[in-house]
Amino acid sequence: MKISNIEQPRKTFFYERKDGFVFACGLEEAYNCHDRFKQVGVSDGKHYWDTLNEIRKVVETLPDEEVKKMMLKAYKEEIEIARGHFEDPKIDTSSGGMSIRTVREGTINLGNIMK
């Protein structure tokens, strides 16, 4: 398994669907779904980012399933860090029109390992 280049940590918004599934999103997505889902919390994304960088150092020596488990554990830990820290996603409208400062702030995508 390969972990591609990781962007710097970004503010991550966590929301819960009606079925209990918690998902992460960046600013634009949070702005678009804030009224439709229950916010779990907001984090700076640093814990997940730090953990992925540590995993990258040993990824070649571990089976893919172990790497996926480590990534999922870091994702769940980031949710717990965010839990209870609420924030409305803010869009910068100071330019006179709606302008989204960050187009996509790195949605955490773990694919099927969340199932």
Backbone bond lengths (Angstrom), bond angles and torsions (degrees), N, CA, C in turn:
res aa  C-N    CA-C-N  psi(-1)  N-CA   C-N-CA  omega(-1)  CA-C   N-CA-C  phi
1 M - - - 1.450 - - 1.517 107.87 -
2 K 1.336 115.39 145.30 1.460 121.07 178.82 1.518 108.79 -121.92
3 I 1.326 115.87 135.70 1.461 121.31 173.58 1.525 105.81 -105.11
4 S 1.319 115.87 113.90 1.459 120.34 -176.89 1.523 110.99 -69.26
5 N 1.314 115.20 176.52 1.465 119.85 178.82 1.518 110.49 -52.99
6 I 1.296 116.17 138.20 1.455 122.34 -175.76 1.521 108.06 -108.77
7 E 1.334 115.15 125.33 1.459 119.00 176.45 1.526 109.03 -66.30
8 Q 1.310 115.34 162.27 1.460 120.27 175.24 1.528 109.62 -57.39
9 P 1.337 117.30 152.83 1.467 118.81 -179.71 1.520 110.88 -60.76
10 R 1.319 115.57 143.07 1.459 122.17 -179.09 1.513 109.39 -129.41
11 K 1.311 114.92 157.71 1.457 119.63 176.24 1.530 108.02 -58.12
12 T 1.329 115.28 129.88 1.460 120.88 -177.37 1.522 108.76 -123.03
13 F 1.322 115.19 128.44 1.458 122.78 177.95 1.520 108.07 -100.13
14 F 1.332 116.51 132.97 1.460 121.22 178.50 1.522 109.00 -112.95
15 Y 1.340 115.39 132.96 1.469 122.10 179.71 1.519 109.14 -129.28
16 E 1.328 114.40 155.42 1.458 120.74 179.52 1.522 109.81 -116.08
17 R 1.332 114.71 129.53 1.463 119.93 175.44 1.519 108.98 -79.37
18 K 1.333 116.81 169.94 1.466 121.40 -179.81 1.517 112.38 -62.08
19 D 1.331 117.56 -27.99 1.466 120.51 179.90 1.532 112.53 -83.50
20 G 1.351 117.35 3.12 1.461 121.39 177.00 1.516 114.89 94.19
21 F 1.327 118.04 -9.14 1.470 121.68 179.32 1.525 109.51 -68.49
22 V 1.325 117.31 128.96 1.467 122.74 178.53 1.523 108.14 -101.70
23 F 1.336 115.74 130.24 1.455 119.94 179.41 1.524 110.04 -126.98
24 A 1.315 114.40 156.55 1.462 122.14 -178.96 1.517 109.29 -108.24
25 C 1.323 115.95 147.16 1.454 119.46 175.87 1.520 110.40 -153.47
26 G 1.321 114.40 162.99 1.450 121.46 176.81 1.519 111.00 -86.74
27 L 1.303 115.01 -171.51 1.460 121.94 -173.10 1.528 113.66 -59.13
28 E 1.318 117.65 -51.60 1.469 120.27 -176.58 1.519 111.36 -61.45
29 E 1.320 115.97 -46.63 1.467 119.05 179.47 1.523 111.01 -64.02
30 A 1.328 116.77 -39.37 1.466 120.01 178.72 1.521 110.52 -63.03
31 Y 1.314 116.26 -41.14 1.465 120.47 178.63 1.533 110.21 -60.35
32 N 1.327 116.52 -39.51 1.461 121.28 -177.33 1.524 113.98 -77.92
33 C 1.312 118.96 -22.31 1.468 119.62 -176.44 1.527 113.47 -116.86
34 H 1.325 117.35 2.43 1.462 121.17 -173.99 1.533 113.40 -57.27
35 D 1.309 117.33 -36.52 1.468 120.38 -178.43 1.519 113.29 -86.26
36 R 1.322 117.49 -9.28 1.472 120.90 -176.80 1.524 113.93 -99.43
37 F 1.326 117.10 -19.96 1.460 120.96 -176.30 1.522 110.20 -130.20
38 K 1.317 115.45 158.43 1.465 121.37 178.59 1.529 108.72 -81.71
39 Q 1.331 115.96 124.60 1.459 119.22 178.23 1.526 109.57 -75.64
40 V 1.322 115.12 130.55 1.460 121.90 176.41 1.519 109.22 -87.77
41 G 1.334 115.98 -38.44 1.455 120.72 179.82 1.512 111.63 162.16
42 V 1.329 115.01 -177.22 1.461 122.70 -177.89 1.528 108.27 -133.58
43 S 1.330 116.13 139.64 1.466 120.16 175.50 1.526 108.90 -131.10
44 D 1.316 115.32 170.15 1.460 119.82 177.06 1.530 111.68 -87.27
45 G 1.344 117.99 -3.70 1.458 122.64 177.39 1.514 114.71 76.51
46 K 1.331 117.48 2.21 1.465 120.94 -174.04 1.528 113.48 -67.72
47 H 1.319 117.64 -41.24 1.468 119.52 -178.82 1.527 110.72 -60.91
48 Y 1.319 116.89 -47.47 1.471 120.75 -179.80 1.528 109.88 -62.39
49 W 1.326 116.79 -44.38 1.460 121.79 179.74 1.527 111.20 -60.82
50 D 1.333 116.68 -47.47 1.467 120.74 178.98 1.520 111.02 -60.05
51 T 1.324 116.49 -43.39 1.464 120.54 -178.89 1.521 110.96 -65.09
52 L 1.341 118.17 -42.73 1.464 120.18 178.09 1.522 110.96 -61.58
53 N 1.312 117.59 -38.23 1.468 119.84 177.46 1.519 111.58 -64.89
54 E 1.321 117.43 -36.97 1.472 120.82 175.83 1.531 110.83 -67.08
55 I 1.321 116.91 -42.04 1.466 121.23 178.87 1.530 110.18 -62.32
56 R 1.322 116.97 -39.63 1.473 120.80 -179.96 1.524 111.96 -56.42
57 K 1.324 116.86 -31.43 1.468 120.81 -177.77 1.523 112.20 -68.81
58 V 1.347 116.79 -25.48 1.470 120.18 -175.59 1.527 113.10 -122.66
59 V 1.327 117.25 6.59 1.464 120.73 -172.00 1.533 112.58 -58.19
60 E 1.315 117.58 -35.91 1.467 120.65 -177.96 1.525 112.85 -69.30
61 T 1.329 117.40 -18.90 1.464 120.71 -177.23 1.522 113.13 -96.47
62 L 1.333 117.10 -2.02 1.465 120.93 -175.23 1.521 111.44 -116.28
63 P 1.333 116.62 149.00 1.465 119.44 173.45 1.532 110.01 -66.38
64 D 1.334 115.83 150.44 1.467 121.33 -178.70 1.525 112.14 -53.19
65 E 1.310 118.08 -41.25 1.468 121.06 -178.36 1.523 111.62 -62.83
66 E 1.317 116.65 -37.08 1.467 120.48 178.33 1.528 110.38 -66.89
67 V 1.325 116.22 -41.48 1.469 120.56 177.90 1.525 109.92 -61.58
68 K 1.321 116.90 -44.65 1.468 121.04 178.96 1.526 111.29 -61.32
69 K 1.324 116.66 -40.35 1.466 120.20 178.22 1.529 111.11 -63.77
70 M 1.319 116.42 -41.26 1.462 120.93 179.71 1.533 110.70 -65.32
71 M 1.346 116.43 -40.69 1.459 120.69 178.81 1.527 110.70 -65.69
72 L 1.324 116.29 -42.01 1.460 120.66 179.47 1.526 110.79 -64.75
73 K 1.332 116.57 -40.47 1.468 120.71 178.15 1.529 109.93 -61.82
74 A 1.323 117.51 -44.34 1.469 121.41 179.11 1.521 110.70 -63.82
75 Y 1.321 117.24 -38.89 1.470 122.23 178.41 1.526 110.23 -63.07
76 K 1.326 116.79 -46.16 1.469 120.86 179.32 1.528 111.02 -65.05
77 E 1.330 116.88 -37.37 1.466 120.25 177.37 1.533 110.54 -65.16
78 E 1.335 116.56 -37.93 1.470 120.21 177.88 1.527 110.33 -64.39
79 I 1.324 117.01 -37.50 1.468 120.50 176.24 1.521 109.81 -60.82
80 E 1.314 117.41 -44.17 1.466 121.08 -179.03 1.525 111.43 -66.37
81 I 1.326 117.11 -35.37 1.465 120.63 175.98 1.525 109.50 -63.87
82 A 1.322 116.62 -39.48 1.467 122.00 -177.52 1.523 112.75 -75.97
83 R 1.320 116.53 -29.44 1.469 121.27 -171.87 1.531 111.53 -51.94
84 G 1.340 114.21 125.94 1.458 120.37 176.89 1.520 115.08 87.95
85 H 1.316 117.15 -8.81 1.470 121.61 177.20 1.523 107.24 -97.44
86 F 1.330 116.30 92.38 1.457 121.36 -172.77 1.521 111.55 -93.87
87 E 1.322 114.30 146.39 1.462 120.44 178.62 1.520 108.28 -158.36
88 D 1.324 116.15 135.15 1.456 120.20 174.06 1.518 108.41 -76.46
89 P 1.327 117.00 134.76 1.473 118.48 175.63 1.526 109.05 -68.03
90 K 1.306 116.60 125.19 1.461 121.73 -176.34 1.524 109.94 -104.31
91 I 1.314 114.92 133.74 1.454 121.60 176.63 1.525 107.54 -108.08
92 D 1.311 116.58 135.00 1.461 121.64 -178.86 1.527 109.84 -77.16
93 T 1.311 116.93 112.29 1.464 121.50 179.06 1.533 110.91 -113.13
94 S 1.312 117.44 14.39 1.461 120.99 -176.02 1.525 112.99 -66.80
95 S 1.321 117.80 -18.18 1.464 120.38 -178.32 1.527 111.88 -83.02
96 G 1.318 117.76 5.04 1.460 121.03 178.41 1.512 112.53 98.96
97 G 1.299 118.07 -30.56 1.462 121.99 176.89 1.505 108.39 -121.53
98 M 1.317 116.95 174.74 1.469 119.06 178.88 1.520 108.12 -77.24
99 S 1.287 115.70 119.23 1.443 120.36 178.12 1.517 107.78 -131.61
100 I 1.309 115.80 123.67 1.456 119.86 -178.63 1.523 107.46 -90.60
101 R 1.324 115.24 118.51 1.456 121.70 -174.52 1.528 110.96 -61.54
102 T 1.295 117.33 -42.96 1.454 121.36 -179.17 1.512 107.44 -119.58
103 V 1.297 116.90 118.57 1.455 119.90 -174.79 1.518 111.25 -68.15
104 R 1.299 118.86 -47.95 1.454 120.29 179.43 1.520 106.70 -148.64
105 E 1.313 117.05 113.99 1.462 120.50 -173.74 1.522 112.93 -95.05
106 G 1.310 118.37 49.33 1.452 121.33 171.09 1.510 115.83 66.30
107 T 1.306 117.53 69.91 1.455 120.70 174.87 1.525 108.58 -60.77
108 I 1.298 116.18 133.95 1.457 120.79 176.67 1.521 107.08 -78.56
109 N 1.321 116.93 119.63 1.453 121.51 -176.67 1.522 108.90 -121.92
110 L 1.312 115.39 107.97 1.463 119.46 179.79 1.525 111.60 -106.13
111 G 1.324 116.85 8.75 1.456 121.38 175.33 1.500 113.51 55.21
112 N 1.306 116.29 -134.17 1.463 122.82 -173.07 1.524 114.53 -77.17
113 I 1.324 118.63 -7.17 1.454 117.42 -176.84 1.518 112.22 -73.89
114 M 1.344 117.40 -10.35 1.456 119.92 176.49 1.530 111.69 -79.25
115 K 1.328 117.37 -13.23 1.464 120.65 -177.50 1.500 112.31 -79.90
